[in-house]
Amino acid sequence: MITLEKNVKSVKDVLTSEDIIVFEFDSLGGKKFAAIYADGVADKQLLGELVAKPLRAVEKDASLDEVKKLLASPEVKDGSKIPDAIKEVSDGNAVLFVDGEKNFFIIGLKKPPGRTVAEPPTQVTVKGPREGFTEDIKTNLGLVRKRLKSEKLQIKMLKTGKRSDTAVALVYIDGVCPEGLPERIEKQIADNEIDMVPDSSYVAHFISKKPRSLFKRNGTSEKPDIFCAKVSEGRVGLIVDGSPIALTVPYMLTEDFQTGEDYYAMSYRSTILRILRVMALFVGLFLPAIYVSSQLFKIQLIPFKLLLKISSSIAGLPLSPSVEMFLVLFVLEVLNEASIRMPKYVALALSVVGALVLGDTAVQAGIISTPAIIIIAFSAICLYLTPDLVETTTTLRWIYLIIAGSIGPFGIVLFSAFLVCYLVSEQSYGVPLLAPFAPLIKNDLYDSMVKANMYALKNRPEAFKVKDKVRLKSK
């Protein structure tokens, strides 16, 4: 005969950790029960109110069906295998064993610790929604359901990570999403076996065909309004439990020059800001390299009056222009990394000391020049106008600086041509990274570097090859 002690022992022999709690209780009729849960993850208060309290009325000879009818929890599943019970307890749910019964009940009482919904620090907006994703997947899916109430919205729950068993929600709209795309992504996630998946960046590597590439293959967002807007255009979204950053595919490079606020402001203003971001990106990438190459190889590139100012600033410096720029850029990266890792108030003081004291002292000591500090500082500011591309652009800035100091302007032009050719040939799930410019898709140009009015965007992007092409019907 299956006893309550035997079932409990089978679970505790595997889950030996001290935070796995066994809660044994009896009904007034003498029926014995045992609930097993992970302390700190399952809600003990709900366990008492929805499980233990109703079961006090159970008679000693009551069947499993009669016990199940008294359970007040909305999430109750039947179970029969001990490995399933172990998995559910590890996942944060409670398992209820009944004396004399082999089968058991899985009760959804998961309540992991987490922060409340707040504005994400990486995507601050002046106009528009301020809600941001959290680390809890259920909260994030609730924020998505809040905005997409369509019956066509599909959410498929996946698991990844052999030891972490991390939940991944695959979100798409049936009838809009390209056919076969969700299945392709699901297969790519299932084909990768890893011990632990703590963040969505791990999943981003799984769904990327070229994980070593300098350019990413998926969009990212911490805001549910942006995520839902991308899903409604025909993309597939991925929400990973434990991560506030959601992924979307397919991906186009133009996405990182757009912000959610562009769609809440006037189209003229949004267009100006997008063009400004593109110009700032080019300035941030090329300005240090052009400054170095012009001093070493083509002094004629600098206007004469400006050249006189620069000459007076660099007179007597012990370092060459390329070494000087490398030194300033190295110091900037060190200060940037230190300000992120150190406590907030210490980091603020460090930034002031690094920017004012070190910079001013180095100039007065004649180690580096004022133009070098100005150029590197302005370059860094420009790159942060497109924060989602910072990882790529900061790396490219180093590469351009090395080429400028060794080959000169010809090397800059040659590497830029190679970069353009590479981007033209790259795709993200069949969508070219440089779409709608290469190849040219006229309909999609209305929401690229230019933001047209709402009536001009009545069709979904043609680059995605969606089923339902019309998103706005107006009389």
Disulfide bonds with the S-S distance in Angstrom:
none
